[in-house]
């Protein structure tokens, strides 16, 4: 049985035919010993055909297709032209050796050409790679190395760009920055409280919120200057007129020490920095919510934006999270407790980062482990839908959330929840119905626009006919006037002739 070898080089596709394989007996050790010697290897493997790539972009597209296990149209035509034709109903008397098993399976499905990829084939392809410049005579020294270097750079650059453009990297950085900002804002706000309390200690008990405290301290500045005129401004900040009056009264009777103008300036500057950080934190949170709605809408709808972003960040990417089984996703974030329990042979943790979800907090103590396992299962489904689905939709996440709610009711009241298969079928049917409705509306709008165009054309034709008729009428009228003028001139001529005759 003859064997052909498909070799994907940086300059093009090469097809080689292997002879005398029956004598070798497909022994990989014999091939390894003969690979380095070109005189021996050239007797076994010979070049059949070579198809060069048209450009560097074409080479990059072909290599990307090969790495994904996809046969392109160029490769299919190259194989069909140079391989022996297979008659219908008969088994082919040859096989094709490939380095990628996925590519071989795709070639078999599309062209019915039997393919194989094993150690023996890989050793033969290694020999082809080693002596490829000797098989192609038109190649100049250094051309193959340049093409390999250029293709390697473009291929790696494309992969890096694909990695950078993955939006989950932005989510990972945003959630890290949010956690850092929360810690920094908390510590800075406590520092503002301690610093300004030397001047106005009563304000701490009246205003509990850190952000509001920084705004109020920035507005008040010196407590000795507080008057009733500040009540409207304080009411806008605090949202309560009674609190504003209480702040003014406390400022008038405060026991705090006076600060120098320079100290007050430093306190106000620091309070302004804390306010700016808090405002930036709100903007960053809105940015994170928007990104999560684009990347993982179902996961965000199921478990929330913050918890979903933390899961993606801890896993490293959305793809890694989708590859995790639900048992691993359940204890993400509790690795230390898990290894400590395995080491001491104690109880393993029931939940990790998903503990911050409201579902686990609503469950009773005995059902927390159950609902954590169930929630991890649904999160795994949602992350896989978000990672591998073509379009972004929150329909699956909303239905999965309803399932978790039903599971909580089942634990509390014993109401039987729906099965996951039925729920998923319902979501798919709803999405298909929506797509059909959208298509119908688009077609209807297209028909309406066509009717409007047809009506407009008819109206234009009618207007043109009317304008032509008007022009004809005007022409007729102008022709009649000319005729009447001619008639008048003729009558005048006749009268002149009569007068001349009478005179004569």
Secondary structure, DSSP 8 states (H G I E B T S, - for coil): -EEEEEEE-SSEEEEEEE--HHHHTS-HHHHHHHHS-HHHHHHHEEEEEEEE-SSHHHHHHHHHHHHTT---HHHHHHHHHHS----TTS--SEEEE-S-HHHHHHHHHHH---EE-SHHHHHHHHHHHHTHHHH-TT--TTHHHHHHHHHHHHHHHHHHHHHHT-THHHHHHHHHHHHHHHHHHHHHHHHHHHHHHTT-TTHHHH---HHHHHHHHHHH-SGGG--GGGHHHHHHHHS-HHHHHHHHHHHHT-------HHHHHHHHHHHHHHHHHHHHHHHHHHHHHHHHHHH-HHHHHHH-HHHHHHHHHHHSSHHHHHHS-HHHHHTTT-HHHHHHHHHHT----S-SGGGGSHHHHHS-GGGHHHHHHHHHHHHHHHHHHHHH-SS--SHHHHHHHHHHHHHHHHHHH------HHHHHHHHHHHHHHHHHHHHHHHHHHHHHHHHHHHHHHHHHHHHHHHHHHHHHHHHHHHHHHHHHHHHHHHHHHHHHHHHHHHH-
